[in-house]
Amino acid sequence: MADTLPCPEAGRTHHPITQGLFMKADIHPEYNAVVFRDLASGETFLTRSTVTSEKTIELDGETYPVIDVEISSASHPFYTGKQRIMDSAGRVEKFNKRFKNFGA
């Protein structure tokens, strides 16, 4: 908490950017740099998170905890443009045909 200033209220800290908004001390999880690795594509994403991991990875000369995920924006069909479009017209016609006389 090097970026915080003492607060007049006991047990709370003041962050200069928040300008007067106070947080309780020692109740929030650590927010550190973490690498998320997509198992489907092998893509890695360096970001900050509160999750932790025993596994580590070296990236750009630094060692970070790594979280393996099965799918991300690098491999999800919607984001890669490989999404299949279902034929909903046939389903609607089938539904209408099936329930045509319902309630009559």
Phi and psi restraints in degrees (range 20) as a CNS / XPLOR table:
assign (resid 1 and name C) (resid 2 and name N)
       (resid 2 and name CA) (resid 2 and name C) 1.0 -71.4 20.0 2
assign (resid 2 and name N) (resid 2 and name CA)
       (resid 2 and name C) (resid 3 and name N) 1.0 -22.8 20.0 2
assign (resid 2 and name C) (resid 3 and name N)
       (resid 3 and name CA) (resid 3 and name C) 1.0 -90.7 20.0 2
assign (resid 3 and name N) (resid 3 and name CA)
       (resid 3 and name C) (resid 4 and name N) 1.0 9.6 20.0 2
assign (resid 3 and name C) (resid 4 and name N)
       (resid 4 and name CA) (resid 4 and name C) 1.0 -106.6 20.0 2
assign (resid 4 and name N) (resid 4 and name CA)
       (resid 4 and name C) (resid 5 and name N) 1.0 157.3 20.0 2
assign (resid 4 and name C) (resid 5 and name N)
       (resid 5 and name CA) (resid 5 and name C) 1.0 -115.7 20.0 2
assign (resid 5 and name N) (resid 5 and name CA)
       (resid 5 and name C) (resid 6 and name N) 1.0 152.9 20.0 2
assign (resid 5 and name C) (resid 6 and name N)
       (resid 6 and name CA) (resid 6 and name C) 1.0 -62.6 20.0 2
assign (resid 6 and name N) (resid 6 and name CA)
       (resid 6 and name C) (resid 7 and name N) 1.0 146.3 20.0 2
assign (resid 6 and name C) (resid 7 and name N)
       (resid 7 and name CA) (resid 7 and name C) 1.0 -110.8 20.0 2
assign (resid 7 and name N) (resid 7 and name CA)
       (resid 7 and name C) (resid 8 and name N) 1.0 145.7 20.0 2
assign (resid 7 and name C) (resid 8 and name N)
       (resid 8 and name CA) (resid 8 and name C) 1.0 -63.1 20.0 2
assign (resid 8 and name N) (resid 8 and name CA)
       (resid 8 and name C) (resid 9 and name N) 1.0 -25.6 20.0 2
assign (resid 8 and name C) (resid 9 and name N)
       (resid 9 and name CA) (resid 9 and name C) 1.0 -82.2 20.0 2
assign (resid 9 and name N) (resid 9 and name CA)
       (resid 9 and name C) (resid 10 and name N) 1.0 132.5 20.0 2
assign (resid 9 and name C) (resid 10 and name N)
       (resid 10 and name CA) (resid 10 and name C) 1.0 -63.2 20.0 2
assign (resid 10 and name N) (resid 10 and name CA)
       (resid 10 and name C) (resid 11 and name N) 1.0 136.6 20.0 2
assign (resid 10 and name C) (resid 11 and name N)
       (resid 11 and name CA) (resid 11 and name C) 1.0 77.4 20.0 2
assign (resid 11 and name N) (resid 11 and name CA)
       (resid 11 and name C) (resid 12 and name N) 1.0 12.8 20.0 2
assign (resid 11 and name C) (resid 12 and name N)
       (resid 12 and name CA) (resid 12 and name C) 1.0 -126.6 20.0 2
assign (resid 12 and name N) (resid 12 and name CA)
       (resid 12 and name C) (resid 13 and name N) 1.0 155.6 20.0 2
assign (resid 12 and name C) (resid 13 and name N)
       (resid 13 and name CA) (resid 13 and name C) 1.0 -122.9 20.0 2
assign (resid 13 and name N) (resid 13 and name CA)
       (resid 13 and name C) (resid 14 and name N) 1.0 157.1 20.0 2
assign (resid 13 and name C) (resid 14 and name N)
       (resid 14 and name CA) (resid 14 and name C) 1.0 -118.4 20.0 2
assign (resid 14 and name N) (resid 14 and name CA)
       (resid 14 and name C) (resid 15 and name N) 1.0 126.0 20.0 2
assign (resid 14 and name C) (resid 15 and name N)
       (resid 15 and name CA) (resid 15 and name C) 1.0 -96.7 20.0 2
assign (resid 15 and name N) (resid 15 and name CA)
       (resid 15 and name C) (resid 16 and name N) 1.0 130.2 20.0 2
assign (resid 15 and name C) (resid 16 and name N)
       (resid 16 and name CA) (resid 16 and name C) 1.0 -57.3 20.0 2
assign (resid 16 and name N) (resid 16 and name CA)
       (resid 16 and name C) (resid 17 and name N) 1.0 -32.7 20.0 2
assign (resid 16 and name C) (resid 17 and name N)
       (resid 17 and name CA) (resid 17 and name C) 1.0 -71.9 20.0 2
assign (resid 17 and name N) (resid 17 and name CA)
       (resid 17 and name C) (resid 18 and name N) 1.0 -36.3 20.0 2
assign (resid 17 and name C) (resid 18 and name N)
       (resid 18 and name CA) (resid 18 and name C) 1.0 -75.3 20.0 2
assign (resid 18 and name N) (resid 18 and name CA)
       (resid 18 and name C) (resid 19 and name N) 1.0 -16.9 20.0 2
assign (resid 18 and name C) (resid 19 and name N)
       (resid 19 and name CA) (resid 19 and name C) 1.0 49.4 20.0 2
assign (resid 19 and name N) (resid 19 and name CA)
       (resid 19 and name C) (resid 20 and name N) 1.0 69.4 20.0 2
assign (resid 19 and name C) (resid 20 and name N)
       (resid 20 and name CA) (resid 20 and name C) 1.0 104.3 20.0 2
assign (resid 20 and name N) (resid 20 and name CA)
       (resid 20 and name C) (resid 21 and name N) 1.0 -11.6 20.0 2
assign (resid 20 and name C) (resid 21 and name N)
       (resid 21 and name CA) (resid 21 and name C) 1.0 -84.3 20.0 2
assign (resid 21 and name N) (resid 21 and name CA)
       (resid 21 and name C) (resid 22 and name N) 1.0 128.6 20.0 2
assign (resid 21 and name C) (resid 22 and name N)
       (resid 22 and name CA) (resid 22 and name C) 1.0 -111.9 20.0 2
assign (resid 22 and name N) (resid 22 and name CA)
       (resid 22 and name C) (resid 23 and name N) 1.0 146.5 20.0 2
assign (resid 22 and name C) (resid 23 and name N)
       (resid 23 and name CA) (resid 23 and name C) 1.0 -119.1 20.0 2
assign (resid 23 and name N) (resid 23 and name CA)
       (resid 23 and name C) (resid 24 and name N) 1.0 148.9 20.0 2
assign (resid 23 and name C) (resid 24 and name N)
       (resid 24 and name CA) (resid 24 and name C) 1.0 -68.5 20.0 2
assign (resid 24 and name N) (resid 24 and name CA)
       (resid 24 and name C) (resid 25 and name N) 1.0 140.5 20.0 2
assign (resid 24 and name C) (resid 25 and name N)
       (resid 25 and name CA) (resid 25 and name C) 1.0 -80.6 20.0 2
assign (resid 25 and name N) (resid 25 and name CA)
       (resid 25 and name C) (resid 26 and name N) 1.0 147.6 20.0 2
assign (resid 25 and name C) (resid 26 and name N)
       (resid 26 and name CA) (resid 26 and name C) 1.0 62.7 20.0 2
assign (resid 26 and name N) (resid 26 and name CA)
       (resid 26 and name C) (resid 27 and name N) 1.0 26.4 20.0 2
assign (resid 26 and name C) (resid 27 and name N)
       (resid 27 and name CA) (resid 27 and name C) 1.0 -118.1 20.0 2
assign (resid 27 and name N) (resid 27 and name CA)
       (resid 27 and name C) (resid 28 and name N) 1.0 -10.6 20.0 2
assign (resid 27 and name C) (resid 28 and name N)
       (resid 28 and name CA) (resid 28 and name C) 1.0 -96.2 20.0 2
assign (resid 28 and name N) (resid 28 and name CA)
       (resid 28 and name C) (resid 29 and name N) 1.0 143.3 20.0 2
assign (resid 28 and name C) (resid 29 and name N)
       (resid 29 and name CA) (resid 29 and name C) 1.0 -69.4 20.0 2
assign (resid 29 and name N) (resid 29 and name CA)
       (resid 29 and name C) (resid 30 and name N) 1.0 158.3 20.0 2
assign (resid 29 and name C) (resid 30 and name N)
       (resid 30 and name CA) (resid 30 and name C) 1.0 -66.3 20.0 2
assign (resid 30 and name N) (resid 30 and name CA)
       (resid 30 and name C) (resid 31 and name N) 1.0 139.1 20.0 2
assign (resid 30 and name C) (resid 31 and name N)
       (resid 31 and name CA) (resid 31 and name C) 1.0 -115.2 20.0 2
assign (resid 31 and name N) (resid 31 and name CA)
       (resid 31 and name C) (resid 32 and name N) 1.0 101.8 20.0 2
assign (resid 31 and name C) (resid 32 and name N)
       (resid 32 and name CA) (resid 32 and name C) 1.0 -126.8 20.0 2
assign (resid 32 and name N) (resid 32 and name CA)
       (resid 32 and name C) (resid 33 and name N) 1.0 168.7 20.0 2
assign (resid 32 and name C) (resid 33 and name N)
       (resid 33 and name CA) (resid 33 and name C) 1.0 -70.4 20.0 2
assign (resid 33 and name N) (resid 33 and name CA)
       (resid 33 and name C) (resid 34 and name N) 1.0 134.7 20.0 2
assign (resid 33 and name C) (resid 34 and name N)
       (resid 34 and name CA) (resid 34 and name C) 1.0 -140.9 20.0 2
assign (resid 34 and name N) (resid 34 and name CA)
       (resid 34 and name C) (resid 35 and name N) 1.0 146.5 20.0 2
assign (resid 34 and name C) (resid 35 and name N)
       (resid 35 and name CA) (resid 35 and name C) 1.0 -105.3 20.0 2
assign (resid 35 and name N) (resid 35 and name CA)
       (resid 35 and name C) (resid 36 and name N) 1.0 127.2 20.0 2
assign (resid 35 and name C) (resid 36 and name N)
       (resid 36 and name CA) (resid 36 and name C) 1.0 -100.4 20.0 2
assign (resid 36 and name N) (resid 36 and name CA)
       (resid 36 and name C) (resid 37 and name N) 1.0 127.9 20.0 2
assign (resid 36 and name C) (resid 37 and name N)
       (resid 37 and name CA) (resid 37 and name C) 1.0 -114.7 20.0 2
assign (resid 37 and name N) (resid 37 and name CA)
       (resid 37 and name C) (resid 38 and name N) 1.0 123.8 20.0 2
assign (resid 37 and name C) (resid 38 and name N)
       (resid 38 and name CA) (resid 38 and name C) 1.0 -80.4 20.0 2
assign (resid 38 and name N) (resid 38 and name CA)
       (resid 38 and name C) (resid 39 and name N) 1.0 118.5 20.0 2
assign (resid 38 and name C) (resid 39 and name N)
       (resid 39 and name CA) (resid 39 and name C) 1.0 -71.8 20.0 2
assign (resid 39 and name N) (resid 39 and name CA)
       (resid 39 and name C) (resid 40 and name N) 1.0 -26.3 20.0 2
assign (resid 39 and name C) (resid 40 and name N)
       (resid 40 and name CA) (resid 40 and name C) 1.0 -75.6 20.0 2
assign (resid 40 and name N) (resid 40 and name CA)
       (resid 40 and name C) (resid 41 and name N) 1.0 -39.9 20.0 2
assign (resid 40 and name C) (resid 41 and name N)
       (resid 41 and name CA) (resid 41 and name C) 1.0 -110.9 20.0 2
assign (resid 41 and name N) (resid 41 and name CA)
       (resid 41 and name C) (resid 42 and name N) 1.0 -15.8 20.0 2
assign (resid 41 and name C) (resid 42 and name N)
       (resid 42 and name CA) (resid 42 and name C) 1.0 82.9 20.0 2
assign (resid 42 and name N) (resid 42 and name CA)
       (resid 42 and name C) (resid 43 and name N) 1.0 -0.3 20.0 2
assign (resid 42 and name C) (resid 43 and name N)
       (resid 43 and name CA) (resid 43 and name C) 1.0 -66.9 20.0 2
assign (resid 43 and name N) (resid 43 and name CA)
       (resid 43 and name C) (resid 44 and name N) 1.0 144.0 20.0 2
assign (resid 43 and name C) (resid 44 and name N)
       (resid 44 and name CA) (resid 44 and name C) 1.0 -119.4 20.0 2
assign (resid 44 and name N) (resid 44 and name CA)
       (resid 44 and name C) (resid 45 and name N) 1.0 144.6 20.0 2
assign (resid 44 and name C) (resid 45 and name N)
       (resid 45 and name CA) (resid 45 and name C) 1.0 -127.9 20.0 2
assign (resid 45 and name N) (resid 45 and name CA)
       (resid 45 and name C) (resid 46 and name N) 1.0 119.8 20.0 2
assign (resid 45 and name C) (resid 46 and name N)
       (resid 46 and name CA) (resid 46 and name C) 1.0 -92.7 20.0 2
assign (resid 46 and name N) (resid 46 and name CA)
       (resid 46 and name C) (resid 47 and name N) 1.0 122.6 20.0 2
assign (resid 46 and name C) (resid 47 and name N)
       (resid 47 and name CA) (resid 47 and name C) 1.0 -148.9 20.0 2
assign (resid 47 and name N) (resid 47 and name CA)
       (resid 47 and name C) (resid 48 and name N) 1.0 -174.3 20.0 2
assign (resid 47 and name C) (resid 48 and name N)
       (resid 48 and name CA) (resid 48 and name C) 1.0 -114.0 20.0 2
assign (resid 48 and name N) (resid 48 and name CA)
       (resid 48 and name C) (resid 49 and name N) 1.0 141.3 20.0 2
assign (resid 48 and name C) (resid 49 and name N)
       (resid 49 and name CA) (resid 49 and name C) 1.0 -158.3 20.0 2
assign (resid 49 and name N) (resid 49 and name CA)
       (resid 49 and name C) (resid 50 and name N) 1.0 167.8 20.0 2
assign (resid 49 and name C) (resid 50 and name N)
       (resid 50 and name CA) (resid 50 and name C) 1.0 -95.1 20.0 2
assign (resid 50 and name N) (resid 50 and name CA)
       (resid 50 and name C) (resid 51 and name N) 1.0 -5.6 20.0 2
assign (resid 50 and name C) (resid 51 and name N)
       (resid 51 and name CA) (resid 51 and name C) 1.0 -71.4 20.0 2
assign (resid 51 and name N) (resid 51 and name CA)
       (resid 51 and name C) (resid 52 and name N) 1.0 153.4 20.0 2
assign (resid 51 and name C) (resid 52 and name N)
       (resid 52 and name CA) (resid 52 and name C) 1.0 -127.9 20.0 2
assign (resid 52 and name N) (resid 52 and name CA)
       (resid 52 and name C) (resid 53 and name N) 1.0 162.1 20.0 2
assign (resid 52 and name C) (resid 53 and name N)
       (resid 53 and name CA) (resid 53 and name C) 1.0 -153.7 20.0 2
assign (resid 53 and name N) (resid 53 and name CA)
       (resid 53 and name C) (resid 54 and name N) 1.0 148.3 20.0 2
assign (resid 53 and name C) (resid 54 and name N)
       (resid 54 and name CA) (resid 54 and name C) 1.0 -79.3 20.0 2
assign (resid 54 and name N) (resid 54 and name CA)
       (resid 54 and name C) (resid 55 and name N) 1.0 -27.8 20.0 2
assign (resid 54 and name C) (resid 55 and name N)
       (resid 55 and name CA) (resid 55 and name C) 1.0 -76.3 20.0 2
assign (resid 55 and name N) (resid 55 and name CA)
       (resid 55 and name C) (resid 56 and name N) 1.0 145.1 20.0 2
assign (resid 55 and name C) (resid 56 and name N)
       (resid 56 and name CA) (resid 56 and name C) 1.0 -128.6 20.0 2
assign (resid 56 and name N) (resid 56 and name CA)
       (resid 56 and name C) (resid 57 and name N) 1.0 162.3 20.0 2
assign (resid 56 and name C) (resid 57 and name N)
       (resid 57 and name CA) (resid 57 and name C) 1.0 -141.9 20.0 2
assign (resid 57 and name N) (resid 57 and name CA)
       (resid 57 and name C) (resid 58 and name N) 1.0 147.3 20.0 2
assign (resid 57 and name C) (resid 58 and name N)
       (resid 58 and name CA) (resid 58 and name C) 1.0 -99.4 20.0 2
assign (resid 58 and name N) (resid 58 and name CA)
       (resid 58 and name C) (resid 59 and name N) 1.0 125.4 20.0 2
assign (resid 58 and name C) (resid 59 and name N)
       (resid 59 and name CA) (resid 59 and name C) 1.0 -138.9 20.0 2
assign (resid 59 and name N) (resid 59 and name CA)
       (resid 59 and name C) (resid 60 and name N) 1.0 122.4 20.0 2
assign (resid 59 and name C) (resid 60 and name N)
       (resid 60 and name CA) (resid 60 and name C) 1.0 56.0 20.0 2
assign (resid 60 and name N) (resid 60 and name CA)
       (resid 60 and name C) (resid 61 and name N) 1.0 37.8 20.0 2
assign (resid 60 and name C) (resid 61 and name N)
       (resid 61 and name CA) (resid 61 and name C) 1.0 80.2 20.0 2
assign (resid 61 and name N) (resid 61 and name CA)
       (resid 61 and name C) (resid 62 and name N) 1.0 2.8 20.0 2
assign (resid 61 and name C) (resid 62 and name N)
       (resid 62 and name CA) (resid 62 and name C) 1.0 -116.3 20.0 2
assign (resid 62 and name N) (resid 62 and name CA)
       (resid 62 and name C) (resid 63 and name N) 1.0 152.7 20.0 2
assign (resid 62 and name C) (resid 63 and name N)
       (resid 63 and name CA) (resid 63 and name C) 1.0 -104.3 20.0 2
assign (resid 63 and name N) (resid 63 and name CA)
       (resid 63 and name C) (resid 64 and name N) 1.0 126.8 20.0 2
assign (resid 63 and name C) (resid 64 and name N)
       (resid 64 and name CA) (resid 64 and name C) 1.0 -127.5 20.0 2
assign (resid 64 and name N) (resid 64 and name CA)
       (resid 64 and name C) (resid 65 and name N) 1.0 153.9 20.0 2
assign (resid 64 and name C) (resid 65 and name N)
       (resid 65 and name CA) (resid 65 and name C) 1.0 -67.7 20.0 2
assign (resid 65 and name N) (resid 65 and name CA)
       (resid 65 and name C) (resid 66 and name N) 1.0 145.6 20.0 2
assign (resid 65 and name C) (resid 66 and name N)
       (resid 66 and name CA) (resid 66 and name C) 1.0 -120.2 20.0 2
assign (resid 66 and name N) (resid 66 and name CA)
       (resid 66 and name C) (resid 67 and name N) 1.0 136.4 20.0 2
assign (resid 66 and name C) (resid 67 and name N)
       (resid 67 and name CA) (resid 67 and name C) 1.0 -115.1 20.0 2
assign (resid 67 and name N) (resid 67 and name CA)
       (resid 67 and name C) (resid 68 and name N) 1.0 121.1 20.0 2
assign (resid 67 and name C) (resid 68 and name N)
       (resid 68 and name CA) (resid 68 and name C) 1.0 -88.3 20.0 2
assign (resid 68 and name N) (resid 68 and name CA)
       (resid 68 and name C) (resid 69 and name N) 1.0 128.8 20.0 2
assign (resid 68 and name C) (resid 69 and name N)
       (resid 69 and name CA) (resid 69 and name C) 1.0 -120.6 20.0 2
assign (resid 69 and name N) (resid 69 and name CA)
       (resid 69 and name C) (resid 70 and name N) 1.0 147.8 20.0 2
assign (resid 69 and name C) (resid 70 and name N)
       (resid 70 and name CA) (resid 70 and name C) 1.0 -75.6 20.0 2
assign (resid 70 and name N) (resid 70 and name CA)
       (resid 70 and name C) (resid 71 and name N) 1.0 -31.0 20.0 2
assign (resid 70 and name C) (resid 71 and name N)
       (resid 71 and name CA) (resid 71 and name C) 1.0 -149.0 20.0 2
assign (resid 71 and name N) (resid 71 and name CA)
       (resid 71 and name C) (resid 72 and name N) 1.0 144.5 20.0 2
assign (resid 71 and name C) (resid 72 and name N)
       (resid 72 and name CA) (resid 72 and name C) 1.0 -145.0 20.0 2
assign (resid 72 and name N) (resid 72 and name CA)
       (resid 72 and name C) (resid 73 and name N) 1.0 -172.1 20.0 2
assign (resid 72 and name C) (resid 73 and name N)
       (resid 73 and name CA) (resid 73 and name C) 1.0 -63.7 20.0 2
assign (resid 73 and name N) (resid 73 and name CA)
       (resid 73 and name C) (resid 74 and name N) 1.0 -21.2 20.0 2
assign (resid 73 and name C) (resid 74 and name N)
       (resid 74 and name CA) (resid 74 and name C) 1.0 -75.3 20.0 2
assign (resid 74 and name N) (resid 74 and name CA)
       (resid 74 and name C) (resid 75 and name N) 1.0 -21.6 20.0 2
assign (resid 74 and name C) (resid 75 and name N)
       (resid 75 and name CA) (resid 75 and name C) 1.0 -126.3 20.0 2
assign (resid 75 and name N) (resid 75 and name CA)
       (resid 75 and name C) (resid 76 and name N) 1.0 -5.1 20.0 2
assign (resid 75 and name C) (resid 76 and name N)
       (resid 76 and name CA) (resid 76 and name C) 1.0 -72.0 20.0 2
assign (resid 76 and name N) (resid 76 and name CA)
       (resid 76 and name C) (resid 77 and name N) 1.0 133.1 20.0 2
assign (resid 76 and name C) (resid 77 and name N)
       (resid 77 and name CA) (resid 77 and name C) 1.0 -57.2 20.0 2
assign (resid 77 and name N) (resid 77 and name CA)
       (resid 77 and name C) (resid 78 and name N) 1.0 -33.1 20.0 2
assign (resid 77 and name C) (resid 78 and name N)
       (resid 78 and name CA) (resid 78 and name C) 1.0 -64.1 20.0 2
assign (resid 78 and name N) (resid 78 and name CA)
       (resid 78 and name C) (resid 79 and name N) 1.0 -42.9 20.0 2
assign (resid 78 and name C) (resid 79 and name N)
       (resid 79 and name CA) (resid 79 and name C) 1.0 -82.2 20.0 2
assign (resid 79 and name N) (resid 79 and name CA)
       (resid 79 and name C) (resid 80 and name N) 1.0 -23.2 20.0 2
assign (resid 79 and name C) (resid 80 and name N)
       (resid 80 and name CA) (resid 80 and name C) 1.0 -91.0 20.0 2
assign (resid 80 and name N) (resid 80 and name CA)
       (resid 80 and name C) (resid 81 and name N) 1.0 -7.5 20.0 2
assign (resid 80 and name C) (resid 81 and name N)
       (resid 81 and name CA) (resid 81 and name C) 1.0 84.1 20.0 2
assign (resid 81 and name N) (resid 81 and name CA)
       (resid 81 and name C) (resid 82 and name N) 1.0 11.6 20.0 2
assign (resid 81 and name C) (resid 82 and name N)
       (resid 82 and name CA) (resid 82 and name C) 1.0 -104.1 20.0 2
assign (resid 82 and name N) (resid 82 and name CA)
       (resid 82 and name C) (resid 83 and name N) 1.0 19.0 20.0 2
assign (resid 82 and name C) (resid 83 and name N)
       (resid 83 and name CA) (resid 83 and name C) 1.0 -72.8 20.0 2
assign (resid 83 and name N) (resid 83 and name CA)
       (resid 83 and name C) (resid 84 and name N) 1.0 136.9 20.0 2
assign (resid 83 and name C) (resid 84 and name N)
       (resid 84 and name CA) (resid 84 and name C) 1.0 -88.3 20.0 2
assign (resid 84 and name N) (resid 84 and name CA)
       (resid 84 and name C) (resid 85 and name N) 1.0 141.1 20.0 2
assign (resid 84 and name C) (resid 85 and name N)
       (resid 85 and name CA) (resid 85 and name C) 1.0 -100.3 20.0 2
assign (resid 85 and name N) (resid 85 and name CA)
       (resid 85 and name C) (resid 86 and name N) 1.0 125.3 20.0 2
assign (resid 85 and name C) (resid 86 and name N)
       (resid 86 and name CA) (resid 86 and name C) 1.0 -77.4 20.0 2
assign (resid 86 and name N) (resid 86 and name CA)
       (resid 86 and name C) (resid 87 and name N) 1.0 149.3 20.0 2
assign (resid 86 and name C) (resid 87 and name N)
       (resid 87 and name CA) (resid 87 and name C) 1.0 -81.6 20.0 2
assign (resid 87 and name N) (resid 87 and name CA)
       (resid 87 and name C) (resid 88 and name N) 1.0 93.5 20.0 2
assign (resid 87 and name C) (resid 88 and name N)
       (resid 88 and name CA) (resid 88 and name C) 1.0 -83.7 20.0 2
assign (resid 88 and name N) (resid 88 and name CA)
       (resid 88 and name C) (resid 89 and name N) 1.0 -20.7 20.0 2
assign (resid 88 and name C) (resid 89 and name N)
       (resid 89 and name CA) (resid 89 and name C) 1.0 -62.7 20.0 2
assign (resid 89 and name N) (resid 89 and name CA)
       (resid 89 and name C) (resid 90 and name N) 1.0 -43.4 20.0 2
assign (resid 89 and name C) (resid 90 and name N)
       (resid 90 and name CA) (resid 90 and name C) 1.0 -63.5 20.0 2
assign (resid 90 and name N) (resid 90 and name CA)
       (resid 90 and name C) (resid 91 and name N) 1.0 -35.7 20.0 2
assign (resid 90 and name C) (resid 91 and name N)
       (resid 91 and name CA) (resid 91 and name C) 1.0 -69.3 20.0 2
assign (resid 91 and name N) (resid 91 and name CA)
       (resid 91 and name C) (resid 92 and name N) 1.0 -39.9 20.0 2
assign (resid 91 and name C) (resid 92 and name N)
       (resid 92 and name CA) (resid 92 and name C) 1.0 -65.4 20.0 2
assign (resid 92 and name N) (resid 92 and name CA)
       (resid 92 and name C) (resid 93 and name N) 1.0 -44.7 20.0 2
assign (resid 92 and name C) (resid 93 and name N)
       (resid 93 and name CA) (resid 93 and name C) 1.0 -61.7 20.0 2
assign (resid 93 and name N) (resid 93 and name CA)
       (resid 93 and name C) (resid 94 and name N) 1.0 -41.6 20.0 2
assign (resid 93 and name C) (resid 94 and name N)
       (resid 94 and name CA) (resid 94 and name C) 1.0 -63.6 20.0 2
assign (resid 94 and name N) (resid 94 and name CA)
       (resid 94 and name C) (resid 95 and name N) 1.0 -41.8 20.0 2
assign (resid 94 and name C) (resid 95 and name N)
       (resid 95 and name CA) (resid 95 and name C) 1.0 -62.7 20.0 2
assign (resid 95 and name N) (resid 95 and name CA)
       (resid 95 and name C) (resid 96 and name N) 1.0 -48.3 20.0 2
assign (resid 95 and name C) (resid 96 and name N)
       (resid 96 and name CA) (resid 96 and name C) 1.0 -62.7 20.0 2
assign (resid 96 and name N) (resid 96 and name CA)
       (resid 96 and name C) (resid 97 and name N) 1.0 -40.4 20.0 2
assign (resid 96 and name C) (resid 97 and name N)
       (resid 97 and name CA) (resid 97 and name C) 1.0 -64.3 20.0 2
assign (resid 97 and name N) (resid 97 and name CA)
       (resid 97 and name C) (resid 98 and name N) 1.0 -39.8 20.0 2
assign (resid 97 and name C) (resid 98 and name N)
       (resid 98 and name CA) (resid 98 and name C) 1.0 -70.4 20.0 2
assign (resid 98 and name N) (resid 98 and name CA)
       (resid 98 and name C) (resid 99 and name N) 1.0 -38.4 20.0 2
assign (resid 98 and name C) (resid 99 and name N)
       (resid 99 and name CA) (resid 99 and name C) 1.0 -110.6 20.0 2
assign (resid 99 and name N) (resid 99 and name CA)
       (resid 99 and name C) (resid 100 and name N) 1.0 25.5 20.0 2
assign (resid 99 and name C) (resid 100 and name N)
       (resid 100 and name CA) (resid 100 and name C) 1.0 -59.2 20.0 2
assign (resid 100 and name N) (resid 100 and name CA)
       (resid 100 and name C) (resid 101 and name N) 1.0 -43.7 20.0 2
assign (resid 100 and name C) (resid 101 and name N)
       (resid 101 and name CA) (resid 101 and name C) 1.0 -100.2 20.0 2
assign (resid 101 and name N) (resid 101 and name CA)
       (resid 101 and name C) (resid 102 and name N) 1.0 13.8 20.0 2
assign (resid 101 and name C) (resid 102 and name N)
       (resid 102 and name CA) (resid 102 and name C) 1.0 -70.5 20.0 2
assign (resid 102 and name N) (resid 102 and name CA)
       (resid 102 and name C) (resid 103 and name N) 1.0 128.9 20.0 2
assign (resid 102 and name C) (resid 103 and name N)
       (resid 103 and name CA) (resid 103 and name C) 1.0 83.8 20.0 2
assign (resid 103 and name N) (resid 103 and name CA)
       (resid 103 and name C) (resid 104 and name N) 1.0 0.3 20.0 2
